[in-house]
Amino acid sequence: MPSTGTTFNIKKFSVHDGPGIRTTVFFKGCPLSCLWCHNPESQSPKPEIHYFENRCILCGDCVKACPENAITISDDIRIWDSDLCQLCGDCAETCPTEAIQLVGEETDVDEIMAEIEKDIIYYDQSGGGVTFSGGEPLQQIDFLTALLKKCKEHEIQTAVDTSGLATWTRFEQILPYADLFLYDLKVMDDEKHRQLTGVSNQVILENLSRLNSTQAQIHVRIPIIPSINDDDENLRATSAFLSTLKNIHQVDLLPYHNIAEDKYRRMAHEYELKNVKTPSTKEMQALAKIFEEKGFNVKIGG
């Protein structure tokens, strides 16, 4: 079983990725491309360049370091040619102000476990643990399994945050080791789901039904994106579907925020939801009632 995988962040003291105080390990690579994705750096399985323009002093060190001549400076503007760039990371290593960063690196199980184990006392005191997120952690199934097994050996509670888009055999592989699944649902209508995420939701819904039948502990997480998926028809269809499943322990409604807009700018990607506003507390409470009417325990936020 591979002992290495590609991650892009380890977040300590997280309180929005499952119960208690948690460490969240973010895997790189995702089969979805949601318009509202707040971790756009997670979508590609490969490392990517982030450029923090406000930190750049136009010193030219990156120009000299780049073996592909992908970076130039003209009229006090740094120009990066993504077609020439081979993502070697030399520019990031040489940048004196960390204006250039290579996001995503290959790490091994022991490295990640060393970070996880630093906070065992907080997991024990708060009922927390480790959440494997992304991206889609099931895309690196053997690396994920190895980490889950190690956590099980150390009696560390685990959660897997998943889009649900994976072969069922991958779920079966981690079922003995995952204590909780944070299962994302976006939109019930398949055609709309394709438009908003780039993929069908058929496998996602089928996997949730199959996971429900295993008696796994499941929290369903629904991002609430105003004018995108917060309409009454979609949310009532979602609650109706979930009411046919008898093993959903909690429904988390996650209000949209635009914190990721700067990430898109650093990656030279267009952010398509600039005019979408964060839903108010009152609006979120009204949406929560749709699920509470079906008897679900609802939490607003992760």
C-alpha positions in Angstrom: 0.0 0.0 0.0 1.5 3.4 -1.0 2.9 5.4 1.9 2.9 8.7 0.0 0.3 11.0 -1.4 -0.3 14.6 -2.5 -1.7 17.0 0.1 -1.8 20.8 0.1 -2.6 21.8 3.7 -2.9 20.6 7.2 -5.2 22.7 9.3 -4.9 22.6 13.1 -7.7 23.3 15.6 -10.5 23.1 13.1 -14.0 23.2 14.5 -16.0 23.1 11.3 -15.0 19.6 9.9 -16.7 17.3 12.3 -17.2 17.1 16.1 -14.8 18.6 18.6 -11.3 20.0 17.9 -9.9 18.5 14.8 -6.9 18.4 12.5 -8.0 18.5 8.8 -5.7 17.0 6.2 -6.4 18.3 2.7 -5.8 16.0 -0.2 -5.2 17.3 -3.7 -7.4 16.2 -6.7 -11.1 16.3 -7.1 -13.5 14.9 -9.8 -15.9 17.9 -9.4 -15.4 21.5 -10.5 -18.0 23.3 -8.5 -18.6 27.0 -9.4 -18.4 28.0 -5.7 -15.4 25.8 -4.7 -13.7 27.4 -1.8 -10.6 25.2 -2.3 -9.9 25.7 -6.0 -6.3 24.6 -5.3 -7.7 21.2 -4.5 -9.2 20.4 -7.9 -6.0 19.5 -9.8 -4.1 16.5 -8.5 -0.8 18.3 -9.5 1.1 21.0 -7.6 0.1 24.6 -8.7 1.6 28.0 -8.5 0.0 30.7 -6.4 1.2 34.3 -6.8 0.7 36.9 -4.1 1.0 40.2 -6.0 0.9 42.4 -2.9 4.1 40.6 -1.6 6.1 40.9 -4.9 9.0 43.4 -4.9 9.8 42.8 -8.6 13.3 41.8 -7.6 13.6 39.5 -10.7 15.0 36.5 -8.7 12.2 34.3 -10.1 13.0 35.3 -13.7 16.6 34.2 -13.2 15.6 30.9 -11.5 13.0 29.7 -14.0 14.6 27.1 -16.3 11.8 27.4 -18.8 11.8 31.2 -19.2 8.2 31.3 -18.2 8.5 34.5 -16.1 9.3 38.0 -17.3 9.0 41.5 -15.9 7.9 44.3 -18.2 7.0 47.8 -17.2 7.0 46.8 -13.5 4.5 44.0 -14.2 5.4 40.3 -13.6 4.2 38.1 -16.4 3.9 34.3 -16.0 3.3 32.0 -19.0 1.5 29.0 -17.7 2.0 27.1 -20.9 5.8 27.2 -20.5 5.7 26.6 -16.7 6.7 23.0 -15.7 5.8 23.5 -12.0 9.3 22.8 -10.9 9.0 25.2 -8.0 12.4 26.9 -8.5 10.7 30.3 -8.5 9.0 29.6 -5.2 12.2 28.4 -3.6 14.1 31.5 -4.6 11.5 34.2 -3.9 12.7 36.2 -0.9 9.2 37.5 0.1 7.2 34.2 -0.5 5.2 36.0 -3.2 5.3 32.8 -5.2 4.2 29.5 -3.6 4.0 26.0 -4.9 0.8 24.5 -3.6 0.7 20.8 -3.2 3.5 18.4 -2.2 4.1 14.7 -1.9 4.1 13.6 1.7 4.2 10.3 3.5 2.1 8.7 6.1 4.7 9.1 8.9 5.0 12.9 8.2 1.3 13.4 8.4 0.9 11.2 11.5 3.6 13.2 13.2 1.5 16.3 12.8 -1.7 14.6 13.8 -0.2 13.1 17.0 0.9 16.5 18.3 -2.7 17.3 19.1 -4.0 14.1 20.6 -4.7 15.8 23.9 -7.1 18.2 22.2 -8.9 15.3 20.5 -9.3 13.5 23.7 -10.6 16.5 25.7 -13.1 17.7 23.0 -14.3 14.5 21.4 -12.5 15.5 18.2 -10.1 13.8 15.9 -8.8 13.9 12.3 -10.7 14.8 9.1 -9.4 13.8 5.7 -10.8 16.3 3.2 -9.8 17.9 -0.1 -10.3 17.8 -2.9 -11.6 14.3 -2.8 -9.6 12.0 -0.5 -11.0 8.8 -2.1 -9.1 9.7 -5.3 -5.9 8.7 -3.3 -7.6 5.6 -1.8 -4.5 3.6 -0.8 -2.8 6.6 0.9 -6.1 7.5 2.6 -6.5 3.9 3.8 -3.0 3.8 5.2 -3.6 7.0 7.2 -7.0 5.7 8.5 -5.4 2.5 9.6 -2.6 4.4 11.5 -5.2 6.6 13.2 -7.2 3.5 14.2 -4.0 2.0 15.7 -3.6 5.2 17.8 -7.3 5.3 18.7 -7.8 8.6 17.0 -11.3 9.3 15.8 -11.5 9.8 12.0 -13.8 11.5 9.5 -13.7 11.4 5.7 -15.2 14.4 3.9 -16.3 13.2 0.5 -18.1 14.4 -2.6 -19.4 10.8 -2.9 -18.1 10.5 -6.5 -16.0 7.3 -6.4 -16.4 3.6 -7.1 -18.2 1.8 -4.3 -15.2 -0.5 -3.8 -13.3 2.5 -2.5 -15.9 3.1 0.1 -15.8 -0.5 1.0 -12.0 -0.3 1.4 -12.2 2.3 4.1 -15.4 1.3 5.9 -13.6 -0.6 8.6 -11.4 2.4 9.5 -13.5 5.5 9.1 -15.6 6.6 12.1 -17.6 9.3 10.3 -18.5 10.3 6.8 -19.1 13.9 6.0 -21.0 13.5 2.8 -21.6 16.4 0.4 -24.8 17.0 -1.5 -25.1 19.9 -3.8 -28.1 19.7 -6.1 -30.8 17.0 -6.6 -31.6 17.7 -10.3 -29.0 15.8 -12.4 -28.9 18.2 -15.3 -28.4 21.2 -13.0 -25.8 19.2 -11.1 -23.9 18.7 -14.3 -24.0 22.4 -15.1 -22.8 23.5 -11.7 -20.2 20.8 -10.9 -19.3 19.3 -14.2 -20.5 15.8 -13.3 -23.7 13.8 -12.9 -25.0 13.1 -9.4 -26.2 9.6 -10.1 -23.2 7.8 -8.6 -23.2 10.2 -5.7 -26.8 9.5 -4.7 -26.3 5.7 -5.2 -23.3 5.7 -3.0 -25.0 7.6 -0.3 -27.9 5.0 -0.3 -25.4 2.2 -0.2 -23.4 3.8 2.6 -26.6 4.4 4.6 -27.3 0.6 4.4 -23.9 -0.2 6.0 -24.8 1.6 9.3 -21.9 4.0 8.9 -22.2 7.2 10.8 -23.1 9.9 8.2 -23.4 13.7 8.4 -24.8 15.1 5.1 -23.3 18.5 4.3 -25.2 20.9 1.9 -23.5 24.1 0.8 -26.1 26.9 0.5 -25.4 29.1 -2.5 -27.9 31.9 -3.0 -29.6 31.9 -6.4 -27.8 28.6 -7.2 -29.2 25.8 -5.0 -31.1 27.5 -2.2 -34.5 27.4 -3.9 -37.4 25.7 -2.2 -37.8 23.0 -4.9 -34.2 21.8 -4.6 -34.0 21.8 -0.8 -37.4 20.0 -0.4 -36.3 17.4 -2.9 -33.1 16.9 -1.0 -34.9 16.6 2.4 -37.4 14.1 0.8 -34.5 12.0 -0.5 -32.7 12.0 2.8 -35.9 11.1 4.6 -35.8 7.7 2.8 -32.5 7.0 4.5 -32.6 6.0 8.1 -28.9 6.4 9.1 -28.3 10.1 8.6 -27.2 11.4 11.9 -27.0 15.1 11.1 -27.5 17.6 8.3 -25.1 20.5 8.1 -26.1 23.5 6.1 -23.0 25.4 5.0 -23.6 29.1 4.1 -21.7 30.3 1.1 -18.9 32.8 1.6 -16.5 34.5 -0.9 -13.3 34.0 1.1 -11.9 32.0 -1.7 -12.0 34.9 -4.2 -8.4 35.8 -3.5 -7.3 32.2 -4.1 -8.7 32.4 -7.7 -6.8 35.6 -8.2 -3.5 34.1 -7.0 -4.1 31.2 -9.5 -5.0 33.5 -12.4 -8.4 31.9 -12.5 -11.7 33.7 -13.0 -14.1 33.8 -10.0 -17.6 33.4 -11.4 -19.7 34.2 -8.3 -18.4 37.7 -7.5 -21.9 39.1 -7.0 -23.3 36.3 -4.7 -23.8 37.3 -1.1 -23.5 35.3 2.0 -27.0 34.2 3.2 -28.1 35.9 6.5 -28.6 34.0 9.7 -32.4 34.4 9.4 -32.3 33.0 5.9 -30.3 30.0 7.0 -32.7 29.3 9.9 -35.6 29.3 7.5 -33.9 26.8 5.3 -33.0 24.6 8.3 -36.7 24.2 9.1 -37.2 22.4 5.8 -35.0 19.6 7.1 -36.1 19.9 10.7 -39.7 19.2 9.6 -38.4 15.8 8.4 -37.0 15.1 11.8 -33.3 15.8 11.1 -30.9 17.2 13.5 -29.7 20.3 11.6 -26.5 22.3 12.2 -25.8 25.6 10.5 -22.2 25.7 9.6 -19.7 22.8 9.6 
